[in-house]
Amino acid sequence: MDKPKFPLFSLTRLLRTVFAPAAGERICILIDLADPAGIRNFAFLQDPALGIQRRAHDVFYQGLKNGGLAELQLQGGEIFAYQLTGGSNLDLPDRAVDPAGRELSLSRDVYPHYDIILCISTFSATAPLTAFARQYGFRGATLHGVNDIILATGLAVDYNEVSRLGEKLRLGLTRADAFEIDYTVAGRTCTLRLLCEQQEAQKSHGLCRGKKPDVANLPAGEIYFVPHGAEGQFPLRYEDGTLGLMQVSGGRIQSATLLQGHPEVVAAHNAKLVSDPVTGEIGELGFGTQELPPSGRDIQDEKILGTLHVATGRSDHLGGHLTPDKFQKASNATHDDILFSPTKTPEILVTQARMYRDGQVTVVIENYQPSAYLRGLLAA
């Protein structure tokens, strides 16, 4: 397979394509810092560990100030920092700080006064920012984990084309009754069955135009479902490399058993499942749609054609019912994507993923490769 070629990244092209902004609309940037006061006089730029925030400043903030605003006929271009949340899609704090060191309120001083908000952060903020967009009427994009590979590839693509091809795949997967995923890990096999009950498939395609409040997750490029139920087993690779086997019934992970690694990691997960059972709820099934290189960041790598991800936890931003108030602890109200790909989970092989629809069984992925069925949809 030939490697796809990508145009040079252009901030104005990206913003014009994603948002089709109207002249005079106001835009700003949010970043996260362990101490938001670090944005004062851009002191955070002295910390080499803050590569995401540096790119937010150098590429996006400076890009807007140095011609981007004028070219797009936009207003604003300000940048604000909020405190690191510590988890994927946890609610955002209200306190913010600007480069002058002023203490601000996001709900009072930011959300109501901007038409477009870019959140370039360490942890994903898609779920909370989507909720705020609906409340305050802005559009936005979340770009957590941005690195140089993502800038050169996933953010350089034509999102009109991503949307067009994504719709072909969406139509080919929509209204499925169920999907089954077969895994091989640590010398054993297991299967997870996810019930979709003929729901309409949704697509993350990177376009966030018009006046309707919405938030795009960039890089975009996936077809996803909010399962109505799930049964079976699947493997999970924890942050430290420990492998566990998840026992799923009633749409939730009920318990985990150790396959390989550190028992205390699995024990801590089981304790969390007991104390806050909704943390194990299966809230998403997603399939990547783009030909992209691995970036080392899930935000891009889960959008690669041939990969899939299952997510646990919060699902309200996807149309699901699980909202933060249903968790026992606010710090548990995350939406955590569990990505299966050759680079993220080399110890785990997805031998096959199948779609059940209209009495037929169709293979969609085999050994991390898109099936002939998916290739045929894209070629049509």
N, C-alpha and C positions, 0 to 999 in steps of 0.2 A: 504494500500500500504506500503510495507516495505521501510524504509528509505535506500537510497543507501549508501554504505560504500566507503570511499575514502582512497587512499594510502597517506602516509606522503608526504608532498610537497618536491620536489627535484628540485632545480634550474637547475642543469645540465640536468636532464631528460626533464624538460620543454623546455629548449633551444634546446636540441638535437631533440626533437619531432617537435617543431614548425618550426625551421629553417634548420635542418640537415646541420649545418655549416661545411664548409670545413676547413681543417687545415690552420692556418695562417690568417684567416679572422679577421678583427678588429671589436671590439664591444665597445659601450659606453652607458652611461645612461644620460638622461636628467631629471631634476626635475624643478618644478616651485616654486618660492618664491616671496613674496611681494617685497622684496629687494634682487635681486640676489647676492649682496655682502655678504649676510648671509651665503653663502657656504664657505667663507674664513675660513680656519681652522675648518670647520664643525661647525661653531657657531650655525647654525639652530637647531642642535641636543639638544640645551638647551631649546627649546621651546616645551612644551608638547602638544601644539595644532597641531603641524606639524607631525601627525602620519603617513600620507602617505609618506612624505619625509623621515621620520625616517626609514620606512620599505624599501624604496628605497636604503638607506644607509646600514642598518643592514643586510637585506636579499639579495639584488641584488649586490650592490657594494662590500660589504665584502665577499659575496658568490663567486663572481668572483675572487677577490684578494686572497682568502684563499682556493685555489684549483680548483675553477671552470674553470679559464682560462687554467690551465695546463691539466685538465681532458678533456676539449673540444678542446685543441690545438688551442686556440684563442689568439689573441693579443689585447692589449689595456686595457679595463676595466675602463677607465676614467669616471668621473662624472662631469657634468656641470649644472649650474642653469640659467634659463631665468626668466624674469618677468612674474608673474601671469597675465593671459590675462583677467580674469574677466568674461568669458563666454564660453559656450560649442562650441568648434571647431572654435573659432576665430583665425585669422592668428597669427602665432607666431612672437614675436619680434626677431630681428636679434642679439641683444646684449646678450652675455652670460658671465658668470664668472666661473672660476675654483677654486678649494680649495686653490690654492696659491694666490688667489685674482687677478689674471690676467684678464683683459678685453679682450674678444674674440668676434669674429663674427661667428655665426652658419653657415652662408653661405660660409664663407672663411675658417674657422678653424675646423669645425666639419662635416657638411654634406658630403663634398667631400672626407673625409679621413677615413670614417668608412663604413663597409659592413653591420653591424647590429646596429640599434639604438633602445634602449628601452626608452620610454617616460613614466615616472611614476609621475603623476601630479594630481593636484586638479581638473582641468577642462580637459575635453576630448580634445585631439589634433589630433584625427584621420584624419579629413579632411585636415588640413594644412600639417601634416606630410606625408600624402599620396601624396599630390601635390609635396612636396620637394623630396620624394622618386623617383617619376617619373622624376624629373628634374636632380637629382644628382646620381641616380642609386643604392641607398641602399635599404635594406629591414629593416623592423622594426616592433615594436609592441607598442601599446598604452595600458597602464594599469592604467587609472586614477581611483582614489578613492580606491586603494587597502587597504583592512583591513584584520584582522586575519581570518575572516570567508572565505573571498575570497581566501586567501593563502591556507587554509586547505581544500577547496573544489573545487571551480571553476578553480584554477590554479594547482590543484593536479590531475586532470583527465587525461586520455589518449586521446590526441587530434586526434590520428589515429581513435579511436572509435567514437569520436564526429563527425569527418568528415564522417565516414561511415554511421552512423545513420542519420546525417544531409542530406546526399545525398538521402536517402530513402524519407525523408520528402520533399525535394526539388522537386524530380520527381513527388511526389503526389500532389504538389501545382502548378507546373510550367504551364505556358501558360493558366492561368486563364483569363477569360474575366473580372471578377470583384469580389470584396468581399463586403459583407454587414455586419456591426457590429451593433447589437442592445444593447442599454444601458438602465439601469434603475438608476435614480438618483433623490433624493429629491422628491420622489413621482410621477415622470413622466418618460416617455419613449421617446427615440429618436433613430434614425438610421443614420449611416454614410455609404455612398456607395462610394467605391474607384474603379476606372476604371484601369484595368491593360492591357487590349487590347492584351491579349495572349503573353505578354512578357515572356522571360525566367526568372524564379525565380533565385535569387542569394543566396548564402549561406555564412555566416560568420562561418568558421569552425576551425580557429586557425592555419592552416598550411600555411607557408610562405616560401616555399623552392625554390631552384634553383637560377637562376641569375636574374629572372624577378623582377624589382622593385615593391615592394608591402608592405603594412602595415596591420598586423593583429590587431584586437581589442580583447584584452583578459581581462576577460574570453570571449570566443567565444561560438557560438551556437545559430544561428538564421537563418531563411529563410526570405528574404526580397524582396520587390519590390519598384520601384520608380513609383508611380501612374501617369498615364497620365491625370487623372482628378479626382475630388471628389465633391460630392453633399450631402447635408443633414445637420445633426446636430450631435454634440458630446459634452460631458461634459469635462471640464478641471479643475483639481485641482491645484490652484496656490500655490506658495511656502508657503504662510501663512495659507493655508487651505481653503481660499475662493473658492467657486465653481462657475464656469461660464458655460454658454451654448454657444458653438461656432456655428455660422451660416455659413455654407460652401456652396459656389457655384463657378463654374469656376475653381475648383481645389485649392481654397484658403479660409481661414477664412476671411469672409467679416466684421463680427462684433461679439461682445460678449455681452451676457446679464447676469445679476446677478441672480444666483440661491440661494446663501447662503453666508453670510460673509460680506466683506467690499466693498462697492460700489466704493470706490476710486481705488481699485486694478483693477477692470474691466474697469473703466474709463481710467486708464493709458494704459491698453492694447488696448482699442479702439483708443486712440490717436496715439499709435504706428502704428496700422494698417492703419490709415489714412495717417500718415506722411511717412510711408515706407511700402507700401502694400505687397511687396514680403515676408515680415516677416511672413505672414500668409499662404504662399504657403505650401501645403502638399507635403513633399519631400520623405516620406518613409512610408511603412507599413511593420512591422516586426512581426514574430512569434517565440517565444522561442522554443528550441529543447531539452534542457537538464533537467534531474532530479537533481535539485540543491536546497539547502536550501536558503531561503531569507537571504540576507546579509545586507539589509538596504541601498545598493548602486545600482543605476540603471544599472551600468555596468554589474553586475551579474544578478540582478533580472529580467531584460528584456530577459535573456537567458533561463528562466525557462519555461518548457513545460506547456502550458495552459495559459500563459500570451501573451499579444500582445502589440505593441506600434505603435503609429502614430507619425511622426516627422514633424516639420515645419522648413522652412528655407533652408539653403545651402544643395545642393544635389550632387555637382560635384564629390565628392569622392565615390559616389555610382553609378555613371554613369548618373546622372541627369544633367540638363542644368543650374541650379541656382548656379552661381559663385559669389564670394564676391563683384565683381565690379558692380553687379546689384542691390545692396542695396544702399539706400540713405545715410546711415551712416555706416562706417566700423564697429562700435561697435554693429551694428544690424546683422552682417553677421554670425549668429550662426546657428548650426544645433541642434535643441532641441527635444530630444525624450520625448514623452508623454506616460508614461508607465501606463498600466492598469493591476493591479494585486491585489490580496486580501490584501496584506500588504501595498502597496504604495497608493492604492485608495480604502480603505474599504467602503467609502461612495458611490462608483460607482460600479455597477455590470454589467459585460458583460454577458448578458443573453444568447446571441448566436452570433457566427460569422460564416458566410456562404460563400462558394466558388461557383461562377457561372462559369461553364466550359463545353464546348461541349453540351450545351443544358440541362445540369443537375445541380441540386442544392445539394451541399454537406455540411453538418455541420462539422466545424473543431474545434470549441470550444463552450462549454456550461458551464456557471457559473464558469468560470476559470478552467475548466477541459478539457483536450484534448478529442476529440470525439472518438468514436469507430473507425472511419475512420483513424484518425491519429495513434491510437494504433495499428491498423491492418497494417499500413505501416511500423511501427517500428518492428513489430513481423515477418514480411515477410522475 
